[in-house]
Amino acid sequence: MNYLEAIVMGAIQGITELFPVSSLGHAVLIPALLGGQWARDLSVSAPESPYLAFIVGLHVATALALLVFFRRDWVRIIRGFITSVRYRRIQTAPERLAWLLIIATIPVGVTGLLLEHTFRTVLGKPIPAAIFLIVNGFILGGGELLRRRRDPAVNRAAALRTPSIPNADELGDDTALSDVPRWRAVAIGAVQTLALLPGISRSGVSMVAGMAVGLSHREAARFSFLLATPVILAAGILKLPDLFGPLGAGIHGQVLAGSATAFIAALLAVGFLDRYFRTRTLIPFAVYSVIAGAASLGWLIIHG
């Protein structure tokens, strides 16, 4: 792996992990579409590929970017958890939100530990990734259509909840998220297991699930990012031995370059999306996923 590959894929990881278009799908498809050395160097399905160790570094960098951006939220959530345990209660919004995030991470955490290797080696190939990217587009588009048809009043209520001032997050209002029923929070966490399929977006499917339970686009995005942070960070930390083992030999410099790029790209991406979802929808990402997936599938079939 060379430095150009590391920096380009780091930037793509940082953006696509948070944009609802699947980072794993792009990590599989882009090297395959470019071909040549990129396809040889960057394969997630190869069991002993250095690319796997490289991706570990990118995931940790992306999670750190989310921690930095939502640092005020995490301070409130951690304090809420501590007070909840100390006083044996779940009363305040931060206390409820802390426990919702904990129980919502259980399904994706268990499934990831059991099935991640199988899914990656069996399905982490270009053609399945292109197909699942198309499916991702239909999930995003279908979620938007169902939300609008189910209850048009939801859109008006969500609009009223959307902060109209730039730094409204600093007010610390976690009420909308903490009021999500526990079983629905678990369901939102469970759908993230679909992101084990290359081409299905973690943030996308969890946003669709969040909107299905009545959250606005911005609230669903925020809950998705908060939920993804410990999942991505834990997955990266669990695989850090790969980075410092034989798989990471000779690419530590590339990992640092790619991780730094991923951190910056993720920080810019989450800032953009936090503003974007104040007034916009998932439709552009749905259209992109379908077009990019279909174009990639056609190219791979023709040139396969």
N, C-alpha and C positions, 0 to 999 in steps of 0.2 A: 504494500500500500504506500503510495506516495503522498506528499503534502497537499497537492492539488485535490486529489480524491478526498482526503481527510477534511479539508476546509469546505469543499462543495457539499459533501454529505453531512457535515456538521450543521451547515446553514439550513439544509433541507430538513434535517431531523428537528431542529429547533422550531421551525415554522410548522411543519406538518404534524408534529406531536400535539400541537394546540389547535391549529386549524382543523376543522372536522373532515379531514380528507385522508387520514391514515398515514402515519409515519412509516409503519412496517411495510405497507403496500408500496410506498415510494422507495423505501430502502431496497426492495426486491426489484421493482420495475425499472428504475432509472439505470442501474448498471447493465441490466439486460438489454435495454433499448439502445444504450450507447455502444454496447458490445466491446470487443477487443479486450484490452487490458482491464478495463473497468469490470467487465463481466467475470474475468478470471480472478481479480483481486477481491471483489465485493459480492460474496455469495453467502446468504444467511442459512441456506439449507445444507451447506457442506459442514460435516460434523467437526472438522478441525480447522475451520477458517479463522484467520486473525480478525476478520470483519466482525465476528461475534464479540470478541474482546473489545474491539473499537466501539461497537454499539453500546456496550455497558457504560463506557465513559460518557457517551452522549446522553444516555438516560439520566445519569447522575447529574450532569450539567443542566439538563432541562428541569429536573426536579428542584435544583437549587435556585434556578431562575424563578420558578413559581413561588418558592419560599420567600425570596426577596420581594417579589411584587406583592404578595399577600401577607407580608410580615405582620402588619397590624391585626389582620384577621386571625393569624395563627397565635399571636400573643393572647388575644381574647379567648380563643378556643382552648389553649393550653391552661390558661388561668381557670376557665370554666371546668375543665376536667379535674384540675387539682381541688377546686372548691367542692366539686361534686363528690369526689372520693373522701375528702376531709370531713365534710358535713353529712355525707351519706344522703344526698338529695339530688334531684334533677328538676330544678325549678326555673332558673334563668335561661334566657335564649342561648348564651354561650355554652352553658352546661348541657342543654338539650342537643345543640349542634355538635358538640364534642362526641357525645355518645352515638348520634346518628352517623357520623363519619366512621366511628369505630365499627359499628355493626354492618355498615354498608360496604366496608372493605373486605369483610370475611369471605363472601362468595368468590370474588375475583382473586383474592389471595390464595385460597385453597385450590381453585381451578387452575390458576397459573402454575402453582407448584407441581400439580399432578399432570398437566397436559401440555405445558408450554413447549417442551422438547418435541413431543409427538407432532403437535400442530406445525411447528416451525420446520421440521425435517420433511414432513409429508406434504404440507401445503405451501411452504415458503418458496415457491417457484413462480416464475413470471406469469404463466397463463392463469393459474388459480388466483394470483394477486389481482390481475386485470379484471377477472370475473367478479371477485369480491368488491373491487372498487366500484364497479357498476351497481352492485347490490347496495353498497353504501349510499350511493346517490339516490336510489329509490327509497331507502330507509329515511334519509333526511327529507326528501320531498314528500313522502307519504306522511311523515310526522307533522310537517307543516300543514298539509291539507286536512288531515284528521283533526288537528287542533282547531283550525278555523271553522270546520263544519260542525264539530261537536258543540261548541259554545262560543259564538261570536263575542259574548260578554267578557270572556276570558281576556280577549285582546284589550278591551277597554280597561278592565281592572288592572291588567299588567302594566298598561301605559300609565295609569295613575300611580302605581308603585315605583315606576322608574324614576330615579333621582334626576332632577333637572339642573343640578349644579355639579361642576366638574369633580369635586373631591367629596362627594356625598358618602363614599365608603368610610371616610374617617369618622362619621357619626357613629359607626359601630352598630347599625341596626341589622341584627341577624334574625329578626322575627320571622320573616317569610320562610327562610330556610329551616329554622328550628321548628316551625309548625308542621313540617312535612311528617305525616304519620310514619311510624317506624317500619312497618312492613313495606311501605312505598319506598323508603330510603334503601331498604335491602334490595328491592326490585331494581332501583336505579343502579346500585352497585353490581347486581347480578348481570345486568345487560352489558357491563363492561367486559365480561368474559368473551363477548363476541369479538373484541379487539384482538384476541389471539389469532383470529383469521386475518391473514395479510390482505389489506384493502378495506377492512372495516375499521372505522375511526372510534377510538375510545371516547373522545370528547363528543363526537357526533351522536353516538347511540345513547350516551348518558344524558345529553341535552334533550334529545327526543323524549326519553323517559321522564325527564324532569318537567318538560312542558306538558306531558300527558297527565301529570298530577297537579297541574295548575300553576306552575312557576312561569314567570315571564322569561323571555329569551336571555336577558341579562342575569336573572337569578339562576336559571338553569345552567348557564355557562359558568357562573361563579361556583355553584355547587359541584359541577363537573371538575373544575380545576382544583378545588379544595380536595375532592375525593381522589383525584388522580395523583396528587402530590405524594402522599405516603406510599401509594401503590408503585409508582415509578421509582421512587427513591429506594424502597425496600427491594424491588426487583434488581436494581442496579447494585446495591450493596451486597446482596446475596451472591452476585456473580463477580464481585471484585476479585476473588481469587483467580478467575480466568484471566483477568487483565494483567495480573502480576505473575501468572504462570507461563507455561510454554506458549499458549495462544497469543499472549501479549508481547512475546520476545521480539525485540527489534522494531516495535511500532509505538513505543511510549511517547516519542516526540510527536508523532502523527496524532496520537490520542489526545495529547494536550492541546494541539492546534485545533483539532476538530471539536473538542469539548468547549474550548473558549469561544469558538464560533457559534456552537449550539447554544451556549449560555446567552450570548448577546442576541442571537436571533429569536430565542424563546422569550426573552424579556421584552423585545420589541413586539413580538407577535401577541403576547398576552395583553400588553398595553393597548394595542390596536383593537383586539377583539373585545376588550372591556368597554371601549367606546363604541365600537361597531354595533354590539348587541343591545345598546340602549334603544335603538330605533329600527334596526334591520333584522333580517331573517336568515334562515339556513338555505334558502332557495339558490343563491349563487354557488354555494358549495355543493349542493345537490347536482346542479347542472354541470359544474366542473367535473365532479366524480364520474358522472355517466359518460361525458364526452371523453375525458382522459382515459377512463377504463376501456371504452369501446375502441378508441383510436389505438391504444396500446395492444389490445387483444388482436385487432386487425393486423397491425404491424408484426406482431409475434407469429401469427398464423402464416402470413405471407412469406416472412423471412425465416421461418422456423425450419 
